[in-house]
């Protein structure tokens, strides 16, 4: 039984992304770096719940989100942040805010794909299929052989669906609603970031 007084990460995530979706779909969206990085930070515990298979994703994602959160003290919006990197000619350099934004976007994509697969696989207690499919779709094309191999091995140590729900302090029905809510709300947010990259002729496959 879920403890109503305990942390409910899925609810926090879906609420934050609904607010972010409202920002990115407004008539002339100005997306504050602070709002974006805060919403993204709420996703971080999910990678931790998935165990060793996604340890690389958790470490990478958390570091990149932290960088954006720090950047928010000196940069107002995502557009301004990307424009500054373009001016400084450092967009593709390791550690640039823009490069980190692209990596964070990929993390959001991964969770969206994972939730879609979990919802679609109702009745199965294994997360191996949903996690493998979403990894293959989002991360695998950008990873070298060694990381792909490590992830494949780590898939055998994934929690079961019920273990994941326990970690997230959720009941099945509620979790499904919150996951679907994130899927719906994250779609325009991910599209906004991708459009930002395309509008600056930066592309997203690097």
Legacy VTK file of the C-alpha trace (Angstrom):
# vtk DataFile Version 3.0
C-alpha trace
ASCII
DATASET POLYDATA
POINTS 206 float
0.000 0.000 0.000
1.416 3.400 -0.978
2.092 5.726 1.957
0.261 8.961 1.221
2.656 10.953 3.416
5.808 9.722 1.692
7.534 11.125 -1.346
5.631 10.632 -4.608
8.241 11.309 -7.309
5.953 10.488 -10.249
3.400 13.042 -9.114
6.073 15.718 -8.697
7.462 14.951 -12.155
4.093 15.064 -13.910
3.110 18.327 -12.155
6.404 20.035 -13.039
6.216 18.932 -16.673
2.595 20.052 -17.038
3.750 23.519 -15.918
6.740 23.362 -18.286
4.480 22.240 -21.161
2.244 25.261 -20.509
5.332 27.503 -20.745
6.648 26.023 -24.014
3.233 26.060 -25.704
2.434 29.683 -24.799
2.203 32.119 -27.758
5.770 33.430 -27.403
7.522 30.939 -25.143
10.413 32.154 -23.012
11.551 29.072 -21.125
13.458 29.965 -17.944
16.583 27.834 -17.471
15.700 27.616 -13.760
12.214 26.177 -14.415
13.539 23.737 -17.012
16.437 22.475 -14.871
14.201 22.114 -11.791
11.658 19.965 -13.674
14.486 17.865 -15.119
16.068 17.381 -11.682
12.872 15.667 -10.482
13.426 12.952 -13.114
16.889 12.034 -11.763
15.686 9.534 -9.095
14.028 7.427 -11.804
17.379 6.503 -13.328
18.601 5.550 -9.855
15.631 3.198 -9.413
16.573 1.297 -12.580
19.835 0.039 -11.099
23.136 -0.737 -12.746
21.836 -0.836 -16.327
21.222 2.896 -16.223
24.003 3.934 -13.857
25.844 5.687 -16.707
22.623 7.542 -17.625
22.005 8.566 -14.027
25.533 9.935 -13.521
25.589 11.695 -16.883
22.055 13.086 -16.591
22.465 14.344 -13.012
25.756 16.102 -13.847
24.249 17.805 -16.916
21.116 18.923 -15.055
23.308 20.329 -12.254
25.238 22.325 -14.854
22.019 23.831 -16.244
20.809 24.629 -12.721
24.082 26.497 -12.049
23.806 28.283 -15.400
20.335 29.525 -14.427
21.899 31.978 -11.968
23.493 33.905 -14.828
21.345 33.029 -17.876
17.613 33.739 -18.094
16.161 31.511 -20.816
17.162 28.454 -22.851
17.318 30.579 -26.033
19.690 33.091 -24.410
21.842 30.235 -23.095
22.195 28.633 -26.547
22.825 32.004 -28.218
25.644 32.731 -25.752
27.328 29.412 -26.562
26.979 30.103 -30.296
28.605 33.527 -29.807
31.417 31.941 -27.778
31.826 29.236 -30.456
31.692 26.475 -27.837
28.389 24.728 -28.639
29.925 21.302 -29.309
32.674 21.500 -26.697
32.429 19.057 -23.777
30.865 20.850 -20.821
29.082 23.547 -22.842
25.579 24.332 -21.591
24.128 23.683 -25.047
25.765 20.261 -25.327
24.525 19.457 -21.819
21.008 20.602 -22.776
21.019 18.125 -25.676
22.094 15.296 -23.341
19.379 16.210 -20.810
16.810 16.264 -23.623
17.880 12.723 -24.481
17.319 11.661 -20.850
13.771 13.076 -20.976
13.244 11.193 -24.249
14.433 7.972 -22.635
12.022 8.272 -19.700
9.144 9.137 -22.047
9.885 6.047 -24.178
10.267 3.889 -21.050
6.926 5.026 -19.612
5.202 4.398 -22.957
6.626 0.865 -23.027
5.696 0.199 -19.374
2.110 1.346 -19.999
1.925 -0.799 -23.152
3.246 -3.900 -21.354
0.529 -3.984 -18.683
0.247 -7.431 -17.161
3.966 -8.147 -17.310
6.049 -7.767 -14.148
9.333 -7.607 -16.060
10.898 -4.280 -17.040
13.508 -5.902 -19.284
11.485 -5.513 -22.474
10.345 -1.910 -21.865
13.851 -0.850 -20.750
15.600 -2.625 -23.649
13.241 -1.162 -26.253
13.451 2.393 -24.935
17.253 2.183 -24.592
17.582 0.887 -28.168
15.356 3.691 -29.414
16.952 6.651 -27.595
20.452 6.007 -26.244
21.936 3.082 -28.198
22.518 5.051 -31.445
24.769 7.465 -29.486
26.704 4.874 -27.474
29.787 2.870 -28.332
29.941 -0.908 -28.178
31.339 -1.049 -24.612
28.496 0.956 -23.068
25.845 -0.924 -25.072
27.320 -4.225 -23.852
27.381 -3.052 -20.213
23.769 -1.901 -20.450
22.686 -5.230 -21.990
24.253 -7.087 -19.048
22.737 -4.645 -16.563
19.250 -5.329 -17.928
19.314 -8.637 -16.019
19.536 -6.696 -12.753
16.565 -4.413 -13.377
13.926 -4.258 -10.661
10.569 -5.856 -11.430
7.609 -3.624 -12.219
6.219 -4.109 -8.692
9.621 -3.358 -7.107
9.836 -0.149 -9.144
6.353 0.913 -8.014
7.324 0.230 -4.395
10.460 2.381 -4.785
8.318 5.144 -6.274
5.690 4.681 -3.541
2.934 4.178 -6.116
0.006 1.864 -6.770
-0.273 0.437 -10.302
-3.339 2.471 -11.352
-2.024 5.775 -9.988
1.428 5.181 -11.465
-0.084 4.602 -14.888
-1.945 7.924 -14.732
1.169 9.842 -13.661
3.348 8.117 -16.286
0.845 8.947 -19.035
0.700 12.513 -17.745
4.505 12.802 -18.078
4.398 11.253 -21.579
1.813 13.833 -22.678
3.469 16.824 -20.989
7.065 15.987 -21.951
6.253 15.676 -25.680
5.919 19.462 -26.316
8.898 20.146 -24.023
11.138 17.737 -25.963
9.824 19.154 -29.262
10.584 22.702 -28.058
14.226 21.826 -27.291
14.619 20.014 -30.625
13.101 22.968 -32.504
15.464 25.318 -30.674
18.463 23.297 -31.913
17.101 23.080 -35.465
16.265 26.801 -35.567
19.924 27.580 -34.796
21.113 25.049 -37.431
22.775 22.948 -34.723
21.075 19.595 -35.399
20.451 17.065 -32.631
22.459 14.010 -33.706
25.807 14.677 -32.057
LINES 1 207
206 0 1 2 3 4 5 6 7 8 9 10 11 12 13 14 15 16 17 18 19 20 21 22 23 24 25 26 27 28 29 30 31 32 33 34 35 36 37 38 39 40 41 42 43 44 45 46 47 48 49 50 51 52 53 54 55 56 57 58 59 60 61 62 63 64 65 66 67 68 69 70 71 72 73 74 75 76 77 78 79 80 81 82 83 84 85 86 87 88 89 90 91 92 93 94 95 96 97 98 99 100 101 102 103 104 105 106 107 108 109 110 111 112 113 114 115 116 117 118 119 120 121 122 123 124 125 126 127 128 129 130 131 132 133 134 135 136 137 138 139 140 141 142 143 144 145 146 147 148 149 150 151 152 153 154 155 156 157 158 159 160 161 162 163 164 165 166 167 168 169 170 171 172 173 174 175 176 177 178 179 180 181 182 183 184 185 186 187 188 189 190 191 192 193 194 195 196 197 198 199 200 201 202 203 204 205
